[in-house]
Amino acid sequence: MRKGAITLDGVLKAIAEYDEWGRDRFLAEYGYKPATGYLLIHEDRTYDSKAIAGVAHKFDQGRALRPDELSGGRSHAARWLARLGFVIRSSRDPDWTRDEIILACDLAMANDWKRLEYNDPRVIELSALLQTMPIHPKEVRTELFRNPNGVARKTVDITCRHPDYPGKPTNGNALDVAVLNDFLARPAEMTKVAQQIRDGLTAGEFQAVPPGVEEEDDYSAPEGRLLIRRHKSRERDKGLRRRKIDAVLRQGRRLACEACGFDFEATYGPRGTGYIECHHVVPLHEAGEGRTKLSDLALICANCHRMIHRRAPWPTPDELRNLIEETKRGEARIPSQHAPEPVTAEAAVVP
């Protein structure tokens, strides 16, 4: 917005005028169309962000900006308003995540891969459950967030990509297809995954587990981020980790990585004494709400732990140890460092 700066006072005056005139007159007077990208939230009311920013210019710089004068379009106006401390919310709902699609796909499979209608009790129930999912913050949700119409539409996007569907598929997205392929390849396992997600949401378990680094880094699992959160939360349980370490030491064993053999004390001396990470070896789709047993945990170094979580399917410590040994013998196939990463399940698309 290069015509001139806008201020907090100018925005508040534009909001007051909007309230006085009403939305239709305000937009018509200044030549703006209803917002299609971002809304400004002020005192629990929503406003068309681009129009408010353009009219605020009148109070600060002497004239309102026309819609085509906002150099960066609606997103630029939204950024200006956000810098002034206003809450900006997308007027579109966020994209569906893998966790959400898993639940929708499970419902579609239970319906013999046929679409469901918005008034189906199962759709209404799933809509309510999705709204409890702690993935999308409230500020990015619209009033229509995951409503029954949207859930029913998602079942259409999924079922029309089924190999037996006779008609033309909807646009959908690559993640719909990837999750569908997971269900077709491993129906029993993915049904368990969906049930684990439902159970965790119903019990409020996932809502109590804060997001972790798995959402900022390259952790990957077809089961979705909520089960990864729970998995990582258990691995970080300091009390559980301490009990595992104590049990290993009582058996007279070293605190060495079960994959590569790395011993922190042997390498770092006293600084590394008593230190090692733990990896929860129970598959995500089988790890329910039950108490974690010490036998569910494996001793692992940070590097091997990262390699396990890096890409699905996650290898066991034994499988990773075999890979390390094969690599040392020159038997493992290692792609060039300059070669592209293998396509993940989330990016896979069936023609």
N, C-alpha and C positions, 0 to 999 in steps of 0.2 A: 504494500500500500504506500506508494511513493508520493502521494499528493500532500501529505502532512500527517503529523502524529495525532492520535486520538488519546484522550485521557479518561480516567475513571469517571470524572464528573460528566464528561460528554456522553459516555455510554449510559450513565444513569438517567440523563435527560432524555436520551433517545428511548430508553425503556419506558419512562414516564409518558412520553408522547404516544408510544405504542399502546400502553394501557388505556390512555385517554381516548384514542381514536378507535381502537380495536384493530385486530390483525388485518382484515380485508382492506380497510381504508388506508392503513399505514403502508401496506405493500403497494397498493394501487397508486397512492400519492407519489411515491418515490420510484415507481417502475420496477419493483422487485417481484420475483416469483416465490412461492413457498419454498422453504429450505428443503433440499434433497440430500444434503450431506451432514450438516452439523447444526445442533441446536444449542442456544445459550440457556443455562439454567440460573434463575435468579429468584430467590424467595419462593421456591417450590413451583415456579411457573416457567414455561418454556417459551423461547423467542427465536425468531429466525436470525441466526448469527450474522449472516452476510448483510442483511438489511439493517440490523442494529449498528454494525460497524460503519456502514456507509452513511447512515444518518447521524451517528455520533460525530462524524467529520464536520457536519454543519455547525454543531455547537462549539467545536474547537477551532475550525478553520474558516468558517463563514459560509460554507455551502455543502450540501450533501453530495456524496459521490454516486454517480450512476453505477449500475451493476457491472458494466464493462470497464469501469475505471479501477476496479479492485484488481490490482495487477496479478495477484496469485490466486484469484478465484475464491471460492468459499473456504478452502483450507487455509489460505493466507489470512482471511478475516478471522477465522477461528483461532489461529495462533496469536494474533494481536490481542484478541479478547482474553485468551488464556494467560498471556503475559501480564495483563492487568488484574489477574486474580479471579476471573470468572470461571465457573465450571462449564465446560463444553462437552456435550454428549453427541455421539453420532446419531443421526436420524435413521440409520439403518442398523439392524441387529448385527452383532458380530458373526463371523463365519462359524459354522458348526465345527466342533473339535472332534477328535477321534473318539473320545469317551462318549460324547453325545450320539455320534453316529453308531457306535457299538450298540447302544440301547435301542435306537431306532431300527437297526438292522436285525437285532434279536426279535423285536416285535414283528417285523416283516416276515422273518423266517417262520415264526410261530403261526403266522397267517398264511402259510403255504406260498410265500413270495407273491402275495397279492396286496395291492394298495389298501390302505385303511382310510375311512372317512373321518372328518373332523369331529363328528358326534359319537364316534365309537368310544365306549367307556375305557377301553385300553389306551386309546390315544389321549383322552382327557387325563387319565392317571399318569401317563408318561410325561405329559406337558407339565403337570404339577411337580413331578419328580425332577425334571430338568431344571426347573426354576430354583431348586434347592442346591444345585450343583455349584460348588465353590471354584469356578473357573473364570467366569466373566464377571468383573466387578459391576456394581449397580450403575455406575455412571456411564457405562457403554450399552446398557440395556434400554430398549424402547418399551413403550407400553404394551407392545405386541410380542415381546420377547418369548420365544418358544411357546406361543399359544397353540391351542389344538389345530388351528388351520396350518400353522407352520410345521407342526409335527406330522400332520397328515401329508403335507406337501413333501416332506423329506422321505416318507415311505414311498411316495411315487418316484422320487429321484433314484431311490435304491432299487425298487422292484423292476423299474423299466430298464435297468442295466443287467438284470439277470439273463444268463445265456438263453433261457427258454422264453423270454419275453418276445412276442411276435411283432410288436409295433415299433414306432420310432422313439428312441430314448429322449428324455429331457436333457437339458444342458448339464445339470448336476455339477460335480467336480471330481477331481482325481481321487480325493480322499474317500468319497462314497464308494468308488470302484475298488479301492484298496481294501477297505473294510469288508465289502461284499466278498471279495476274493478270499479274505481270511476265513469268513464264515463258510464259504463253499469248500475250502480246503480242509478246515479243521472245525466242523460244526460243534462237536461235543466240547472241545476246549473253549471256543469262543462263547458258547452258551454259559459255561462256568464263569468266564470273564464278565459277561453281562450280569450274571447273578451276583458276583462279588461286588460290582459297582453299585447295583441296586441295594444290596444289603448294607454296604457302607454308607450310602446316602440316607437310607431309611433310619439307620442307627445314629446318624449324625457324626459318624467317625471321621469322614473326610473333611467335614466342615471344621473339625478341631485340629486338623493337621495343616500347618502353614505351608505355602509353596516353598520349594527348595531349589537347589542349584540345577536339578534335572530339567527345569524349564528355561534355564539360561544357557545351558551347555548342551553337548551333543549326546545326551542320554536318549536311548531309543528303545521302544517296546511296543508291539502291536496291541498290548492291553490298555494303552492310554496312560495319561499322566496321573490320574488319581491313584491307581494301584502302585505306580512308581513312587508317588509321594509317601504312601503308607510303607512301602518297602524301605525307602531311604530313612524314614523316621525310625523304623525298628533297628536299622543298622546303626543309627546314631545314638541309640539309647545307651547312655554312659554306664548305667547300672548293669544292663545286660552284657555289654562288652566287657566290663570288669569281671563279671562272674565267669564268662567264657575264658578269659585270660587266666584267672585263678584256677579254674578246673584243669586247663592244659598244663600249668606249672605244677599242680599237685600230682599229675601223672608223670612228672619228670621229663616232659617234652620241651623243646625249644619253641620260642615264639617266632616261628619262621613262616613265610608265605607258603601256603599249600600249593601254589601254582609254580612259582619260580625259585622258592627256597630262600628268598632274601630275609636276612636276620638283621633287624635294626640295631640291636646291641652289638653284634659282631662288627658292624660297619661304623656306627657312631659312638661306640663306647657307652659310658654311663648315661649320656644324653638319650640314647635309644633304648635304655633298659625299660622293660615292661610295656613297650609300645608296639602296637600293630592294629590294623583295621579288621573289621568283621564284615563278612558278606553273607546275606541271608540266601540260602541255597534253595529254598522251597520255591517252585515256579509261581509266578504272580497269580495265575488263575486258580491255584490250589491254596494259596496262603490266605486263609480267611481271618476272622476276628479272634480266633483262638490264641491262647498264650504261646509265645515263641519259646521253643525248647532250645537248650544249648546245642543240641545235636543239629539244629537247623542252621547253625552259624559255622562258617569256615574262616580260618585266619587267612588274611590276604594283605599284601602290600598295596600302597596307594596306586602304583602304576598298573598292576594286574587288575585291581578293582575297577579302575577306569576303563581298561580294555574289555572287561566283562560287560560293563554297562553301555559301552559305546554303541553297539549295534545289535539288533535282534537277528536271530535268536541268541540269547545270552548263553555263552558256554559255561559249563561247570568248572570249578577249579581244576579238576582232573583233565577235562578237555583242553583247557588253556595250557596246562602243563605239557600235554602231548603236543600241542601246537608249538610251544616254545622249543621242545626237543626236536621236532621235525624241522623247525627253522634253523636250529643250530647245525643239523645234519645236512641242511641244504635241500630238504625234501619238500618244504612248504612252498606253495606258489605265492610269490609276493609281487603284487602289481607295482609298476613304476610309481615313484613319488609324484610324477607329473600326470599320471593317468587319472581320469575322473573317478570320484567315489562311486561304488556300486549303487544302483537305484534302490532307495528304501521302499518299504511297504507303503509309506504315505505318499510317495511320488509315483508309484506304479500305476499304470493305466492299461486296461485291457481294451484293445481296439473294438 
